[in-house]
Amino acid sequence: MLPSPERDHSSEESAEEKRQKDRELAEAEIKLARLKRMKDRLRFLQMAFTLIAAVTGNPVYRWAARGIQWVMELIRDSK
């Protein structure tokens, strides 16, 4: 018995849809990993600036730490 062309066409579409969904999922995972790395780096900078501000008393470092906190909140709120 020969396979019907309709069945082949639908299986090709479903395979393409599955590949598309897998690709979208992989892209979303990459985006989340990048966002996590960026947040980790910002958190490290914020802690460093806070520590330097405490040691030196220079308000510029406090302002920098607050600026980084503001950026982190923007990132969190954009989700």
C-alpha positions as CSV (number, residue, x, y, z in Angstrom):
1,M,0.0,0.0,0.0
2,L,1.4,3.4,-1.0
3,P,1.5,6.1,1.6
4,S,-1.0,8.9,0.9
5,P,0.5,12.3,0.0
6,E,-1.7,14.0,2.5
7,R,-0.3,12.0,5.3
8,D,3.3,12.7,4.2
9,H,2.5,16.4,3.9
10,S,1.0,16.6,7.4
11,S,3.9,14.7,9.0
12,E,6.3,17.1,7.2
13,E,4.4,20.1,8.6
14,S,4.4,18.6,12.1
15,A,8.1,17.9,11.9
16,E,8.8,21.5,10.8
17,E,6.5,22.8,13.6
18,K,8.4,20.7,16.1
19,R,11.8,22.0,14.8
20,Q,10.5,25.6,15.0
21,K,9.3,25.1,18.6
22,D,12.6,23.5,19.6
23,R,14.5,26.4,18.0
24,E,12.3,29.0,19.8
25,L,12.8,27.1,23.1
26,A,16.6,27.1,22.6
27,E,16.6,30.8,21.8
28,A,14.6,31.5,24.9
29,E,17.0,29.5,27.0
30,I,20.0,31.3,25.6
31,K,18.3,34.7,26.3
32,L,17.6,33.7,29.9
33,A,21.2,32.5,30.4
34,R,22.5,35.8,29.0
35,L,20.1,37.8,31.3
36,K,21.3,35.8,34.3
37,R,25.0,36.4,33.5
38,M,24.3,40.1,33.1
39,K,22.4,40.3,36.4
40,D,25.2,38.5,38.2
41,R,27.7,40.9,36.8
42,L,25.6,43.9,37.8
43,R,25.1,42.5,41.3
44,F,28.9,42.0,41.6
45,L,29.5,45.6,40.5
46,Q,26.9,46.9,42.9
47,M,28.5,45.1,45.8
48,A,32.0,46.3,44.8
49,F,30.8,50.0,44.5
50,T,29.0,49.7,47.9
51,L,32.1,48.3,49.5
52,I,34.3,51.0,48.0
53,A,31.8,53.7,49.1
54,A,31.9,52.4,52.6
55,V,35.7,52.3,52.7
56,T,36.4,55.7,51.0
57,G,33.2,57.6,51.9
58,N,33.1,58.9,48.3
59,P,29.4,59.5,47.3
60,V,30.1,58.8,43.7
61,Y,30.4,55.1,44.4
62,R,27.1,55.1,46.3
63,W,25.4,56.8,43.3
64,A,27.0,54.2,41.0
65,A,25.6,51.4,43.2
66,R,22.2,53.0,43.2
67,G,22.3,53.4,39.5
68,I,23.1,49.7,39.1
69,Q,20.3,48.8,41.5
70,W,18.0,50.9,39.3
71,V,19.1,49.0,36.2
72,M,18.5,45.7,37.9
73,E,15.0,46.7,38.8
74,L,14.3,47.8,35.2
75,I,15.5,44.4,34.0
76,R,13.3,42.6,36.6
77,D,10.3,44.7,35.7
78,S,10.7,44.2,32.0
79,K,10.0,40.4,32.4
